[in-house]
Structures are given as structure tokens and as C-alpha cells.
Amino acid sequence: MKSIIQFEFSEHLVTLQETIKIISQPLEEAARICIECLNNNGKIIFFGNGGSAADAQHLAAELVSRYKTERKGLGAISLTTDTSIITAIGNDYGFDRIFSRQLEALANPGDVVIGISTGGTSTNVLNGLKASIELNCKTIGFSGRGGGDFNNLCEVNIIVPSKDTPRIQEMHILIGHILCHLIEQAFTNN
């Protein structure tokens, strides 16, 4: 048991060290895009499947409530929280339209849409990003495994340099927290 614990922490540290080397520029650009959107009364829309759905909810909550600092609530939503909408769209249109249909209803030009997928290949997330582009939204990706199709659909694709799903997910929540911190810093005392 001890060897598994040590191995998991060791793998986390290796992924963290590799991520640190490449993360600053895309993360700063993502923060700039989000801050500009919020300054223009837009909102940030998060979505993903499985663990990425949980991250989407978590990060939207950090912006609406607060991350670390008292400040006004910021416009953010997750498309993964309403089971009635998800099941209705899944039933009526298919699972591949779960996010694109919600974006048709909720996204406005200039909003920021953040798709989260460890491989950048989830069909419903890709369809959501495509719909976002058609709606004139800004697109940001959190991915891994080289970025997949996110590379062609995201203005900024923050790629974790790993092929290991748990390590990518761990970096995604860290990257999301840093993004929230950068955004929050811009709105503290405003």
C-alpha cells in the first residue's frame, strides 16, 4: 500500500513539474480573455464530462461565490448541473447535443466558453465548442494528451503534458484555481 501512495504522489509531482514549464503563457492569456469578458458584462460558461463536469461546477462556483477574496459575484455557470435539462436534451436530441443545445439558449456573443476534456476528443464537448464559435463566443480549452481537436477549436488550449487521466484531472483543477485567482484579483476592491 505504501508503494502505491508514494508512486501516485511521485507521478503527480512529475506531471506538475512538466506543466509548470509550459503553463504561464496560455494561462495568462486565458485570464486576460475572461477578465475582458466579465468587464464587458459577459459570463464564463464551463462544461465537461465525468470528473471534468465536477471541475466545471467547482470552478463556476468559485467565481460566483468567491475563491479567496471578498468581491462582487462574477458571472459564471456550469452546463453540467441541471439534470432535467441534460436528460431532456439527451432524450430529445442525443447525448452529443447536451452542451451545444444549452449554449444555443444561454450563450451570448463575447461570452467565454471553457470546455474541459482530458483528451480534447469528447464529441459533446467538441460540439459545444463548435456552437460557441458560431455564437461568437471566446473559446478556451483545458485538455491533455496533446490537446486533440481542442487545438482547432480553442483560442487558448491549456494542454497538460500527460496521457494519464488522473494526472490531467489533477492539473485541470489546479489550473482552474489559478485562473480563478487571476480573475478574482482583477475584481477585488472594484
C-alpha positions in Angstrom: 0.0 0.0 0.0 2.8 2.4 0.9 4.4 1.9 -2.5 1.1 2.8 -4.3 0.8 6.0 -2.3 4.4 7.0 -2.9 4.0 6.2 -6.6 0.9 8.3 -7.0 2.5 11.3 -5.3 5.6 10.9 -7.4 3.6 10.8 -10.7 1.7 13.9 -9.6 4.9 15.8 -8.9 6.4 14.8 -12.3 3.3 16.0 -14.1 3.2 19.2 -12.1 6.9 19.9 -12.9 6.3 19.4 -16.6 3.1 21.5 -16.5 4.9 24.4 -14.8 7.3 24.6 -17.7 4.6 25.4 -20.3 1.6 26.9 -18.4 2.3 30.6 -17.9 1.6 32.0 -21.3 -1.6 30.2 -22.1 -3.0 30.6 -18.5 -2.2 34.4 -18.6 -4.0 34.6 -22.0 -7.0 32.7 -20.7 -7.2 35.0 -17.7 -7.0 38.1 -19.9 -9.8 36.8 -22.1 -12.0 36.0 -19.1 -11.4 39.3 -17.3 -12.2 41.3 -20.5 -15.4 39.3 -20.9 -16.5 39.9 -17.3 -15.6 43.6 -17.6 -18.0 43.8 -20.6 -20.8 42.2 -18.5 -20.4 38.8 -20.1 -20.2 35.4 -18.4 -17.9 32.4 -18.3 -19.6 29.1 -19.2 -17.9 25.8 -18.2 -18.7 22.3 -19.3 -17.2 18.8 -19.5 -18.0 15.1 -18.8 -17.4 13.0 -15.7 -14.7 14.4 -13.5 -14.5 17.4 -15.9 -18.2 18.1 -15.2 -17.3 18.2 -11.5 -14.5 20.6 -12.3 -16.8 22.8 -14.3 -19.2 23.1 -11.4 -16.4 23.7 -9.0 -14.9 26.5 -11.0 -18.2 28.2 -11.8 -18.9 28.2 -8.0 -15.5 29.8 -7.2 -16.3 32.7 -9.5 -20.0 33.2 -8.5 -19.2 32.9 -4.8 -15.5 33.6 -4.1 -12.2 31.9 -4.5 -10.1 33.6 -1.8 -11.1 37.2 -1.5 -14.3 39.1 -0.9 -15.5 40.8 -4.1 -18.7 41.0 -6.1 -20.1 37.8 -7.6 -18.9 37.1 -11.1 -21.0 35.8 -14.0 -20.2 32.1 -14.4 -22.3 29.0 -15.0 -21.7 25.3 -15.5 -23.8 23.4 -18.1 -23.5 20.2 -16.1 -25.7 20.9 -13.1 -29.3 20.7 -14.3 -30.4 17.1 -14.6 -33.7 18.0 -16.1 -32.1 19.9 -19.0 -29.4 17.3 -19.5 -31.8 14.4 -19.6 -34.4 16.2 -21.8 -31.7 17.2 -24.4 -30.2 13.7 -24.2 -33.6 12.1 -24.8 -34.8 14.5 -27.5 -31.6 15.3 -29.3 -28.9 12.8 -28.2 -26.0 13.0 -25.8 -23.8 14.7 -28.4 -26.0 17.8 -28.2 -26.1 18.2 -24.4 -23.8 21.2 -24.4 -24.4 22.7 -27.8 -28.2 23.0 -27.2 -27.6 24.7 -23.8 -25.2 27.1 -25.4 -27.7 28.0 -28.1 -30.1 29.0 -25.3 -27.6 30.6 -22.8 -24.5 32.0 -24.6 -24.2 35.5 -25.9 -21.6 36.9 -28.3 -18.5 37.8 -26.3 -19.1 35.2 -23.5 -16.2 32.9 -22.7 -16.8 29.2 -23.1 -14.4 26.8 -21.3 -14.6 23.2 -22.5 -12.8 20.6 -20.3 -11.7 17.2 -21.6 -8.7 15.2 -20.7 -8.1 14.2 -24.3 -9.8 17.0 -26.2 -11.9 14.5 -28.1 -15.3 14.2 -26.4 -17.9 14.7 -29.1 -20.4 16.6 -27.0 -17.7 18.9 -25.7 -16.4 19.5 -29.2 -19.9 20.2 -30.4 -20.3 22.7 -27.6 -17.1 24.5 -28.7 -18.3 24.5 -32.3 -21.6 26.0 -31.3 -19.7 28.6 -29.2 -17.7 29.7 -32.2 -20.9 30.1 -34.3 -22.3 32.2 -31.4 -19.2 34.4 -31.5 -18.0 33.4 -28.0 -14.4 33.1 -27.0 -13.3 29.5 -26.6 -10.8 28.2 -24.0 -9.9 24.5 -23.6 -8.5 22.6 -20.7 -7.1 19.4 -22.2 -4.3 16.8 -22.1 -2.8 14.2 -24.4 -1.6 16.8 -26.9 -4.9 18.7 -27.0 -6.8 16.6 -29.5 -9.4 18.5 -31.6 -9.4 21.3 -29.0 -6.3 22.6 -30.8 -8.5 23.6 -33.8 -11.5 25.0 -31.8 -10.0 26.9 -28.9 -8.4 30.3 -29.0 -6.4 29.2 -26.0 -6.0 25.5 -25.3 -4.3 24.8 -21.9 -2.7 21.4 -22.5 -1.5 19.3 -19.6 1.6 17.4 -20.9 0.4 14.0 -19.8 -1.5 11.0 -21.2 -2.6 9.8 -17.7 -6.3 10.8 -17.0 -5.9 11.2 -13.2 -2.8 13.4 -13.6 -4.5 15.6 -16.2 -7.6 16.0 -14.0 -5.4 17.0 -11.0 -3.7 19.6 -13.1 -7.0 20.9 -14.5 -8.4 21.7 -11.1 -5.1 23.4 -10.1 -5.1 25.4 -13.4 -8.7 26.3 -12.8 -7.9 27.5 -9.3 -5.1 29.7 -10.6 -7.4 31.0 -13.3 -10.0 31.9 -10.7 -7.3 33.6 -8.6 -6.1 35.7 -11.5 -9.7 36.7 -12.4 -10.6 37.4 -8.8 -7.5 39.6 -8.3 -8.7 41.8 -11.2 -12.1 42.3 -9.5 -11.1 42.7 -5.9 -11.9 46.1 -4.5 -13.8 47.0 -7.7 
